């Protein structure tokens, strides 16, 4: 078990945990989630999401492999809903599902202090995570983690978007290893595959910065007087924004740049991004 005593690390208090145990765990999750669960044979954790039938994110998570099944590291606010949904899908599967949030805690560290810490499977620069007994979880790393997450351009449910609000492409799960386009069917798969193959993902979360503190999530972003998106989470002068990339391209071509409440925004290209982002500057190296 990971050592939770390092002063540089601490608990991510906004995360909860659900255990899925039993011989059919991987088969069960494979038929529900966006990721290829068989990747747990090669790596300790993978990002994934459970979608609505309409293809929007119901719950985002990191699936951590265990000898007896898996732990689902997800927003604490979504634990009750996810637990209920998994119980509905369970049917006759030989698995046990339980809320482990009171017993276990998700820890974060900017590096990887011990071998049993897991590098964040979405992007290595996001640091490392470990699951420890709740009684051993000391300190709170939430603020440091949020600064790094936002600077790297990685959106998360709860902070940047709510339940059933965005598609996986909009949250960049397709860019960060959270969607497998070759696996079999899962809930919402047809919509996600269609967006991928037709190239219809027009909006994405991207990092932005301003010369003053940015406003709250949901604040409208405009360019040339036209709406092009909304703010996500922020820490001071850096934040995330859900932007319509086609409208951004049109605005930049016309000599207009995004602004929010009168503050001009600098759009930043994340190092991991593989999509076009007009007028963007290179992202900072963490």
Beta strands, then each sheet from edge to edge (+ up, - down):
strand 1: 10-11
strand 2: 15-21
strand 3: 45-51
strand 4: 57-66
strand 5: 69-75
strand 6: 96-99
strand 7: 104-109
strand 8: 118-119
strand 9: 128-133
strand 10: 203-209
strand 11: 220-223
strand 12: 226-235
strand 13: 238-244
strand 14: 259-260
strand 15: 263-264
strand 16: 266-269
strand 17: 281-282
sheet 1: 1+ 7- 9+ 8-
sheet 2: 3+ 4- 5+ 2- 6+
sheet 3: 11+ 12- 13+ 10- 16+ 17+
sheet 4: 14+ 15-
end
